[in-house]
Amino acid sequence: MTAAQPGTRAEAETGDSRAARRRRKDGRPGGGSRLLNAALGLLLAAGAVALQTLHLDENAFAAPLTYTGGKGETVDAGRFTLRLDGFSVAKAVRTGIGKTVETDDLFLVVNAAAKSSLKPYHLAQPVLLTADDKRFAATDRVEALQTLASKWVQPDIWVSGSFFFEIPASALPGARVVFGLPPEVVVEPYRPEVEIDLGLDEEAARKLAAAPQDVYSLAKK
């Protein structure tokens, strides 16, 4: 029977160690490196998904939170509450300084009231949306100082005023008016806005457009 030679196991382990050192020197990772690379890969993949999600949600992030209602309804948008009291059309507007502005189309005069919840705000000039999603800005031919946008909307105190649009009669059927806060330098997510449906179908819009006031006057009597 042949006896095992002392040191044979140690020599085998020494050979394995030399092979492992050669693998590391050659740049081929061992088990620990493979785990580290796998973890880094997962982190990079998660980061890519997060960036893609951020890009996809950018428009949704900046989109307003819209509260809807109809004429005469009180619509609470959180920071402010708005009520559209009435509207009319005119061929001309006489401003508070005695200036008369005329149009070949129609002036839509929107009378609204608003109050805030916690602190004072100014409302922005509203936007009119048509049934086919065309957008009309409030006219700049009537000074903003003559509109509700110039007044402070205070907590729990209703303040009233008017807004003015210069539009063709074809914009009236299905029209909605959107009220919101002035834009800010830093984009704020989900800013509140109130969208009021004027309740005008084709027939009602035709009757309204057929009988405009000659002059809507803002002059104080």
Disulfide bonds with the S-S distance in Angstrom:
none
